[in-house]
Amino acid sequence: MIASRMAFSAAAMLLSSAVYAQCAPGIPSAGNPGCIPPDQYNSPYSQSAAPAQAPPAKWADRWGAVAVDEKSGKFGTVSQSAAKAKAESQALERCASAGGTSCQIYMTYNNQCVAVAQVPSGGRIHARRGPYLTDTEKAVLDECKSDGKGDCQITYSKCSYAERIQ
């Protein structure tokens, strides 16, 4: 039994020295569990700081607008515009190009989605803004249907999400 203990102790010493023997020349093995080179920041022997983090992302707002001529039912839309005023002027231009004579901004939105619904025969226009397109479409359809004037349909839906610029 003593011989088997001695054999076990000898085997354990060989195994532990084999682990340390796997470190590359010049890299201290004692207390360095992964044989990490001393010049790396995560080595227990390192004096250097952690590597610098990447700078935070920069985002630019994106705008959308819906212009409507309520008399004729004509409308104009724009999304992903860099400025609110530009989105509104383009939506008004597109409404006029579609044949609208009394176009007005119905809704402006930024960094989110918009959905517009109406019954096919005309009538009151419903619009909603929200972070997700499907949720926004559902909400505007529910609102339109609550008027009880027929089968509402989405006439326009789009998102203008912020754009990463750096």
C-alpha positions in Angstrom: 0.0 0.0 0.0 2.9 2.3 0.7 4.3 1.5 -2.7 1.0 2.4 -4.4 0.9 5.7 -2.5 4.4 6.5 -3.6 3.6 5.6 -7.2 0.5 7.9 -7.0 2.5 10.8 -5.6 5.2 10.4 -8.2 2.5 10.3 -11.0 0.9 13.5 -9.5 4.2 15.3 -9.5 4.9 14.3 -13.1 1.5 15.5 -14.2 1.8 18.8 -12.4 5.2 19.5 -13.8 4.0 18.4 -17.3 1.3 21.1 -17.1 4.0 23.8 -16.3 6.4 22.3 -18.9 3.9 23.2 -21.6 4.5 27.0 -21.2 6.6 28.5 -23.9 10.2 29.4 -23.0 10.5 32.7 -21.1 6.8 32.6 -19.9 6.6 32.0 -16.2 4.5 29.0 -15.4 4.0 29.3 -11.6 0.7 31.0 -10.9 0.1 31.5 -14.6 -2.7 29.0 -15.3 -3.0 29.5 -19.0 0.6 30.2 -19.7 -0.4 33.7 -20.8 2.5 35.7 -22.2 3.5 38.3 -19.5 3.0 41.3 -21.9 -0.7 40.6 -22.5 -3.1 42.6 -20.3 -4.8 39.5 -18.9 -1.6 37.9 -17.6 -1.1 38.0 -13.9 2.4 39.5 -14.6 1.1 42.2 -16.9 1.6 45.9 -16.1 -0.4 47.1 -19.1 -4.1 48.2 -19.1 -6.9 46.5 -20.9 -7.1 47.3 -24.6 -9.1 50.4 -25.4 -12.8 50.1 -26.1 -14.2 51.1 -29.5 -15.8 54.5 -29.4 -19.6 54.4 -29.0 -21.7 54.3 -32.2 -23.1 57.6 -33.5 -26.6 57.8 -34.8 -28.5 60.3 -36.9 -32.2 60.9 -36.6 -34.4 60.0 -39.6 -37.7 61.7 -40.3 -40.8 60.8 -42.2 -44.0 62.8 -43.0 -47.5 62.2 -44.3 -49.3 65.1 -46.2 -53.0 64.7 -47.0 -55.5 66.6 -49.1 -58.7 65.7 -47.1 -61.0 67.0 -49.9 -59.6 64.9 -52.7 -58.1 62.0 -50.6 -54.7 62.5 -52.3 -51.6 62.2 -50.2 -47.8 62.3 -50.3 -45.3 60.6 -48.0 -41.6 60.5 -47.4 -39.4 58.5 -45.0 -35.7 58.3 -44.0 -35.2 62.1 -44.4 -32.3 63.7 -42.6 -34.4 66.7 -41.4 -37.9 67.3 -40.2 -38.5 70.4 -42.5 -37.2 68.5 -45.5 -39.5 65.5 -44.8 -42.5 67.8 -44.5 -41.7 69.8 -47.6 -41.2 66.7 -49.7 -44.4 65.1 -48.4 -46.3 68.3 -49.4 -44.7 68.3 -52.9 -45.6 64.6 -53.4 -49.2 65.3 -52.3 -49.5 68.1 -54.8 -47.9 66.0 -57.5 -50.5 63.3 -56.9 -53.2 65.9 -57.6 -53.9 67.4 -54.1 -54.8 71.1 -54.1 -55.1 71.6 -50.3 -52.4 69.4 -48.9 -51.5 69.7 -45.3 -49.1 67.8 -43.1 -51.1 65.1 -41.3 -48.3 63.5 -39.3 -44.5 63.8 -38.8 -42.5 61.1 -37.2 -38.8 60.4 -36.4 -36.9 57.2 -35.5 -40.1 55.2 -35.5 -42.9 53.9 -37.7 -46.2 55.3 -38.9 -49.3 53.6 -40.2 -52.3 55.2 -41.9 -55.7 53.5 -42.3 -59.0 54.4 -43.9 -62.1 52.7 -45.2 -61.9 52.1 -49.0 -64.8 54.4 -49.7 -63.1 57.3 -47.9 -63.9 59.1 -44.7 -61.9 59.9 -41.7 -58.1 59.1 -41.9 -56.5 57.4 -39.0 -52.7 57.6 -38.3 -50.5 56.2 -35.5 -46.8 56.3 -34.7 -45.0 53.6 -32.9 -41.7 51.7 -32.5 -42.6 48.6 -34.5 -44.5 48.5 -37.8 -46.7 45.5 -37.1 -47.9 46.9 -33.7 -48.5 50.3 -35.2 -50.5 48.9 -38.1 -52.6 46.8 -35.7 -53.3 49.8 -33.4 -54.3 52.1 -36.3 -56.6 49.4 -37.7 -58.2 48.9 -34.3 -58.8 52.7 -34.0 -60.2 52.9 -37.5 -62.6 49.9 -36.9 -63.8 51.5 -33.7 -65.5 54.2 -35.9 -67.7 51.3 -37.2 -67.9 52.6 -40.7 -66.8 49.6 -42.6 -63.7 47.5 -43.4 -60.6 49.5 -42.7 -57.4 49.1 -44.7 -53.8 50.3 -44.3 -53.2 52.9 -46.9 -49.6 53.6 -45.9 -47.1 52.3 -43.5 -43.4 52.9 -43.2 -40.5 53.2 -40.7 -37.9 55.9 -40.5 -35.3 54.5 -38.1 -32.2 56.3 -36.9 -29.2 55.6 -39.1 -25.8 54.7 -37.8 -23.3 57.2 -39.2 -20.2 56.0 -37.3 
